[in-house]
């Protein structure tokens, strides 16, 4: 299974380094020196990580064969994709890969069915579960413990405790 682990940002300096928007909770495992990653678009890769470092709170990577700013800038907005065993799970039992959450049923604490997870969105701030409602439409559920207290992969369901107004736009806040 393929997993997007980062998006390449702008070039940094003149020697081929790039900034990286990390999209994995395990950057040391997925984005370490020697890692070979496929790319989207595929014409940009595969790319092998030569080195990495943190500068001013941002991860900078250098890839084999990318030696100047022009080559680095050509990689901007390229997605870095790692091959992951579909059965692999993060070390922390409270973390999940996006593909593990897709298609899980979503129910409230009292058992009321809400819908099914279509995807996990990663906007700035916090992750959101994109849930397709049973009656049509979708709802975005913040993926935080206070609202999503239980993820049961074996039962293929997520239990939520929604605050007022999250599920019903007519409900007063």
N, C-alpha and C positions, 0 to 999 in steps of 0.2 A: 504494500500500500504506500502511496506517495503522500507526503506531508509537507506543506509549505512551512519552512522554518524561519525565513527572513525575506525581506525585500531590500534590494540595494538602493541606497540613496545617492546623494551627490558625491563627487570626487572630493578627496581631502588631500591637499598638498599637490606636489608635482610628480610623485614617485609611484602612482598607481593605487594608492589606498582609497577605499570607499567607506562611507558611513553605511550602517546597516540598521534597519528597523527589525528588531528581533521579534519573531512570532512563535517562539517556543519557550517553555519553562525550563528547558535543559540546554542552554546555549553552549555550555562547556562540552557537552556530549555531541551535539549536532554541528557546531560551528568551530571545532578545534582544528589546529594545523593538521593537514593530511586528509581532511574530510573531502570526499568527492561528491559534488551535488549536481543534480540535473537542474535545468533552468526552464522558466516559462517567460519568454519564448525559448523554445528548444535550440534555436540557432545561436544563442549566446553561450551555450555550454557544451559539455559539462565543464564545471569549474572546480579546481582543486584549491583549497585554502592553503596558502603558504604561511601566513602569520596573522595574528590578531592582537589587538590591544584595546584598552578602554582609554578614551581621551575626553575629558570634560563630560563624563557621564554617558558617552556614546560609544558603541562598539565600532571599531575600525577594522576592516579586513583587507588583506592583500592576497590576490590570487596569482597562481603560477601563470606566467606569460603576460601579465598585465603590468607594464613597467612605467607608464606615464599617465598624465592626467587625461589625455585624449582617450586612451583606451579605457580608463576607469569611467569617464563620463559616458561612454557608449553603453555601459552596463546599467545605467540609471533606470530604476523602476523594474528591473528584472527580478523575478521571484526565484528564490533558492529552494529547491525541493529535495528532501531526503527520502530514501526508501526505508520504510519502517515495517517490521513484522506486525500484521494486524492483531496478533494476540499480545503484543508487547503493551505493558502498562507502565505509567510513570512510577518512580520509586515512592513518592508521597501518595498515600491512599486517598487523600483529599483532592488530588489533581486528576484530570482526565484529558485525553486527546479528543479533538473535535469529532473524529470519526466514531468514537465510542458513544458520544451523546446523540448523534444524528439518528433519527427514527425512534427515539425513546418516547413512550407515552408520558404525558404530563398530567398529573392529578393534584387536586388540592388535598390538604390534610384530612378533610372529611370524605375523600374518595371521589369527589366530583371531577369528571373528566374535562380537561381543558383543551387538549389537542395533542399534537405530535411535534417534536423538535425537527425543524427542517435543516437548520445550520446553527453554528455559533459565530456571531459577529464579533469583531475585535476593534471597535472604535476606541479612540483615546478615552481613558478613564476607567472603564470596566468592560468586561465581556458581557455579551447579551445573548440569551437563548432566543432564537427566532422560532416561534411556535405557530404552526398552522392550526387555526381554530377549527373545531368540528363543524361549525355552522358556516364556515367560510371566513376569509380574512386571516390576519395574523396579529400576534401580540409579541412585543419585545419584553423579555423578562430579564432583569439584571441578575447575572450569575454570581450572587453573593450568598453567604451562608444564612443570613437573616431571612432571605426570601426563598432560597432553595436549600432547605435543611437536609434533604436526603436525595442521594443518587444511588439507585439500586440497579447495577448493570445486570445482575442475574435475573431480576424480575422484569428487566427492560422498561423501567419507569423512573420518573423524577417526581418527587413530591415537593409542592411549593406551598408557601404560606404568604399569599399576596397581600400587600397593604391595600387599603381602600382605594378604589379607582383604577387599579392596575389592569383588571380584567374587564371592567364595565365602565366605559367612558361616560355613562349616564349617572353613575354612582357619585355622590358628592364627596369631596376630599375632606 
